């Protein structure tokens, strides 16, 4: 199983980024997919989850700003992040079943 995350970078407060996670070696269509993040000195936390049939769930801190989606044809899950804040700075990981991607760093700073 491989989960290849990309799309992180440096963005100013109020800006947007879209993360992508391409999955291989799994039955993508039947597995829920999730994004987690880990900020420096903090525990890893769930950011957003999408089920196999497209139902979504979000951490309270990102509701209304982040959107998780999935493309079954591309075996890819996305995280659209808008109105970014400094406290969104973290390494973001995609996850499914017992597997984790390598993480992509998002830095929100002016």
Secondary structure as the mmCIF struct_conf table of DSSP 4:
data_model
#
loop_
_struct_conf.conf_type_id
_struct_conf.id
_struct_conf.beg_label_comp_id
_struct_conf.beg_label_asym_id
_struct_conf.beg_label_seq_id
_struct_conf.end_label_comp_id
_struct_conf.end_label_asym_id
_struct_conf.end_label_seq_id
STRN STRN1 UNK A 2 UNK A 6
STRN STRN2 UNK A 9 UNK A 11
TURN_TY1_P TURN_TY1_P1 UNK A 13 UNK A 14
STRN STRN3 UNK A 17 UNK A 24
BEND BEND1 UNK A 25 UNK A 26
HELX_RH_3T_P HELX_RH_3T_P1 UNK A 28 UNK A 30
BEND BEND2 UNK A 31 UNK A 31
STRN STRN4 UNK A 33 UNK A 38
TURN_TY1_P TURN_TY1_P2 UNK A 40 UNK A 41
BEND BEND3 UNK A 42 UNK A 42
STRN STRN5 UNK A 45 UNK A 50
TURN_TY1_P TURN_TY1_P3 UNK A 52 UNK A 53
BEND BEND4 UNK A 54 UNK A 54
STRN STRN6 UNK A 56 UNK A 58
TURN_TY1_P TURN_TY1_P4 UNK A 60 UNK A 65
STRN STRN7 UNK A 66 UNK A 71
TURN_TY1_P TURN_TY1_P5 UNK A 72 UNK A 75
STRN STRN8 UNK A 76 UNK A 81
BEND BEND5 UNK A 83 UNK A 83
HELX_RH_3T_P HELX_RH_3T_P2 UNK A 86 UNK A 88
STRN STRN9 UNK A 90 UNK A 96
TURN_TY1_P TURN_TY1_P6 UNK A 97 UNK A 98
STRN STRN10 UNK A 99 UNK A 100
STRN STRN11 UNK A 104 UNK A 108
#
